[in-house]
Amino acid sequence: MTTPPVCDYEGSDYQTSFWDQGGRQYEDRAEAIALKQLLPARGRLLLELGAGAGRNTSRYAGYERIVLLDYSRTQLQQARARLGDSSRYVYVAADIYKIPLVDELFDGATMIRTLHHMADALGALTQVRRVLSPGAIFILEYANKLNVKAILRYWLGKQSWSPFSLEPVEFAALNFDFHPRATKQWLEKLGFHVEKTLTVSHFRIGFLKRRLPAGLLAALDGLLQPSGALFQLSPSVFVRASLGNTPPNKSTIPPLDVNVLDYFRCPACGDHPLQNRNEYLLCTGCGKKWAVRDGIYDFREALE
């Protein structure tokens, strides 16, 4: 099956250069405020899509177990160094377009700063929908093309694309902005009910970030975030969506004592379960072998 190209952070020092030393303490704190407003108080099994180096993982404290999924092994190695080898964390290197996990497994999922790398956003969201159980909560962040800066640039003739049109805009290779209405339509098409919308990073302006403390900007941002229920004009939008109006049936979500291998299915043929061969997982359906190295289940490319 042919899938869209992947934005691969393999070998990147993204966590250090972009977050730790990149002057983005304000954005990080503002996102933490949004997540606190949107996250359920507790849950059993959470899928963190585009987990990277685990920047947000500790914020999901209410969940019993978290599966960190990212395409980059480098990022997952950094997450493992940060979080450790507790049974609470499962590290999976995989393509979001071919999530190697069984249907209706999770009662929660997050996808923060990840959708903007998806050339086929609806295709990626369809895979997320597949692995969520009825009643599950999905927290999605996306880059908003209908932001104030883009609108002003368009009106002043400094950009050719319209922020008002519904189609995504690729402003750099594999970097997309999305219209809020289009994103909501995708979610509703997949059966999600949008419960809450927050606008985030209202003050993503260089001179403000240089002159005002990150904590103050984040606190002010938190005051403005609920305005997302009325209009979305900030660079980043957070959405809390659910699959149905009833809480997930916890009896269908595997407890911590269930073998993690039961979570997986072959991304090539969909067969389940996979057989443990210590250094790899074997799919008896198609014969493909998937590596297990350094505590990371690697489903990107099958072993020879």
C-alpha positions in Angstrom: 0.0 0.0 0.0 1.4 3.4 -1.0 1.2 6.0 1.6 2.1 9.8 1.6 5.6 10.9 2.3 6.6 11.1 6.0 8.4 14.0 7.8 11.2 12.1 9.4 13.0 13.7 12.4 15.6 10.9 12.5 18.9 12.2 13.8 17.4 15.6 14.7 18.1 17.5 17.9 14.6 19.0 17.6 13.8 18.8 21.3 17.0 20.7 22.2 17.2 23.2 19.4 13.5 24.0 19.0 12.2 23.6 22.6 14.9 23.7 25.1 17.1 26.4 23.5 14.8 27.8 20.9 13.0 30.5 22.9 9.7 28.6 23.0 9.1 28.4 26.7 5.9 30.5 26.2 4.4 28.2 23.6 5.3 25.1 25.7 3.6 26.6 28.8 0.6 27.8 26.8 0.1 24.3 25.4 0.4 22.8 28.9 -2.5 25.1 30.0 -4.6 23.9 27.1 -3.9 20.3 27.7 -4.8 20.7 31.4 -8.2 22.1 30.3 -8.9 19.3 27.8 -7.5 16.1 29.3 -9.8 13.7 31.2 -9.0 13.4 34.8 -8.1 9.7 34.3 -8.0 7.0 31.7 -6.5 3.6 31.0 -4.6 3.5 27.7 -3.5 6.6 25.8 -2.0 6.8 22.3 0.4 9.7 22.0 0.8 10.3 18.2 3.9 12.2 17.2 5.3 11.8 20.7 8.8 13.0 19.8 11.1 13.1 22.7 8.3 12.9 25.2 7.9 16.7 25.8 4.2 16.3 26.7 4.1 12.7 28.0 4.4 13.6 31.7 1.3 15.8 31.3 -0.8 12.7 30.7 -0.5 11.6 34.4 -4.1 10.5 34.6 -3.6 7.6 32.2 -2.4 4.2 33.4 -0.3 3.4 30.3 0.9 5.5 27.4 1.9 4.3 24.0 4.4 6.8 22.5 4.3 6.6 18.7 6.7 8.4 16.4 8.3 7.8 13.1 11.8 8.7 14.4 13.7 6.2 16.5 16.0 9.1 17.5 13.1 10.9 19.1 11.9 7.8 20.8 15.3 7.1 22.2 15.3 10.6 23.7 11.9 10.0 25.1 13.0 6.7 26.7 16.1 8.4 28.2 13.7 11.0 29.7 11.0 8.7 30.9 12.7 5.3 31.5 11.7 1.7 30.9 8.6 1.6 33.2 5.9 -0.7 32.0 3.7 2.4 31.9 5.4 3.5 28.7 5.5 1.6 25.3 7.7 3.0 22.6 6.6 2.4 19.0 8.4 3.6 15.8 5.7 3.6 13.0 4.0 5.5 10.2 0.8 7.1 11.3 -0.7 6.2 8.0 -0.2 2.5 8.9 -0.6 2.4 12.7 0.5 -1.1 13.8 -2.1 -1.4 16.6 -5.4 -3.3 16.8 -8.8 -1.7 16.3 -10.6 0.0 19.2 -7.7 -0.4 21.6 -7.4 3.1 23.3 -9.7 5.2 25.4 -7.7 8.3 24.6 -5.3 9.8 22.1 -3.4 13.0 21.6 -1.9 14.4 18.4 0.0 17.6 19.2 2.1 19.5 16.6 1.9 16.5 14.3 -1.0 16.9 11.9 0.8 19.8 10.2 3.2 17.3 8.8 0.4 15.2 7.2 0.0 15.5 3.4 -3.2 13.4 3.8 -4.7 14.7 7.0 -8.0 12.8 6.6 -6.1 9.6 6.0 -4.1 10.0 9.2 -7.2 10.9 11.2 -8.9 7.8 9.8 -6.2 5.6 11.2 -6.5 7.4 14.6 -10.3 6.8 14.5 -9.7 3.0 13.9 -7.7 2.5 17.0 -10.0 4.4 19.4 -12.8 2.7 21.3 -16.4 4.0 21.4 -16.5 7.0 23.8 -12.8 7.6 23.6 -11.4 11.1 23.9 -9.1 12.5 21.1 -7.2 15.8 21.7 -6.0 17.2 18.4 -3.8 20.3 17.8 -3.4 21.7 14.3 -1.7 24.7 12.7 -4.4 27.3 11.8 -4.2 28.9 8.3 -7.0 31.4 9.4 -4.7 33.2 11.8 -4.4 37.0 12.2 -0.9 37.2 10.7 -1.9 35.2 7.6 -5.1 37.3 7.1 -3.1 40.6 7.3 -0.4 39.3 4.9 -3.1 38.3 2.4 -4.9 41.6 2.6 -1.6 43.4 2.1 -0.7 41.3 -0.9 2.3 39.7 0.8 1.1 36.1 0.4 -0.6 34.5 -2.6 -2.8 31.9 -0.8 -6.0 32.8 0.9 -6.4 32.0 4.6 -10.2 31.8 4.0 -10.2 28.8 1.6 -10.9 25.4 3.1 -8.0 23.5 1.5 -4.7 23.0 3.4 -1.8 25.1 2.4 1.8 23.7 2.3 3.9 26.7 3.3 7.1 24.6 3.4 7.9 21.0 2.4 5.6 18.7 4.5 4.4 21.6 6.6 0.7 22.3 6.3 -1.8 24.8 7.8 -5.4 23.9 8.0 -8.7 25.8 8.1 -10.7 25.3 11.3 -13.9 24.5 9.4 -12.3 21.9 7.2 -10.7 20.2 10.2 -14.0 20.0 12.1 -15.7 18.6 9.0 -13.0 15.8 8.8 -13.6 14.9 12.5 -17.4 14.9 12.1 -17.1 12.8 8.9 -15.2 10.2 11.0 -17.8 10.1 13.7 -16.2 12.4 16.2 -18.1 15.0 18.2 -16.2 18.2 18.9 -16.7 19.0 22.5 -14.4 21.9 23.1 -12.1 24.2 21.0 -9.3 26.3 22.4 -7.1 28.8 20.6 -3.5 28.8 21.6 -0.3 30.8 21.1 -2.0 34.2 20.7 1.2 36.0 21.5 3.6 34.1 19.1 5.3 37.4 18.2 9.0 37.9 18.5 9.2 41.3 20.1 6.6 40.3 22.8 8.4 37.1 23.6 11.7 39.0 24.0 10.2 41.6 26.3 7.7 39.8 28.5 8.3 36.7 30.7 7.1 33.4 29.3 5.0 32.7 32.3 3.1 36.0 32.0 2.5 35.5 28.3 1.3 31.9 28.9 -1.1 33.1 31.7 -2.6 35.7 29.4 -2.9 33.1 26.7 -4.8 30.9 29.1 -7.3 33.6 29.6 -7.9 33.9 25.9 -7.9 30.2 25.0 -11.7 29.7 25.7 -12.4 32.3 22.9 -11.8 29.4 20.6 -15.5 28.4 21.2 -16.5 31.5 19.2 -13.7 32.1 16.6 -10.3 30.7 15.8 -7.7 33.3 14.7 -4.6 32.1 16.6 -1.7 30.1 15.0 -2.6 27.0 16.9 -5.9 25.4 17.7 -6.6 22.6 20.2 -9.7 20.4 19.9 -11.2 17.9 22.3 -13.4 15.4 20.3 -15.1 12.3 21.5 -16.5 9.2 19.8 -20.0 9.3 21.0 -21.6 10.8 24.0 -21.0 8.1 26.5 -17.7 7.4 28.4 -15.6 4.5 27.0 -16.4 1.0 28.3 -13.4 0.4 30.5 -13.9 -3.4 30.3 -12.9 -3.3 26.7 -9.6 -1.5 27.3 -6.8 -3.9 28.3 -5.4 -3.5 31.8 -1.7 -3.1 32.5 -1.2 -6.8 33.2 -2.2 -7.7 29.6 0.8 -8.6 27.4 1.8 -5.5 25.4 2.3 -7.8 22.3 -1.5 -8.2 22.2 -1.7 -4.5 21.2 0.1 -5.0 17.9 -1.0 -6.0 14.4 1.1 -6.2 11.2 1.1 -2.8 9.4 1.6 -4.7 6.1 -1.3 -7.1 6.2 -3.2 -6.3 9.4 -2.7 -9.8 10.8 -2.9 -10.2 14.6 -1.4 -11.4 17.0 2.3 -11.2 16.2 4.7 -13.8 17.5 7.5 -12.8 19.8 10.9 -13.9 18.6 12.8 -11.7 21.1 14.7 -9.5 18.6 11.7 -9.2 16.3 8.0 -9.8 16.1 6.9 -12.2 13.4 3.7 -11.9 11.4 2.5 -15.4 10.5 0.0 -13.9 8.0 2.6 -12.5 5.6 5.9 -13.6 7.1 7.2 -10.1 7.7 9.5 -9.5 10.7 9.4 -6.3 12.7 12.5 -5.3 14.8 12.5 -4.9 18.6 15.6 -2.9 19.6 16.6 -1.0 22.7 13.1 -1.1 24.1 11.5 0.2 20.9 9.1 -1.7 18.6 10.0 -0.7 15.1 7.3 -1.1 12.4 8.7 1.3 9.8 10.4 -1.2 7.5 10.3 -5.0 7.8 13.5 -6.8 8.4 15.1 -8.6 5.5 
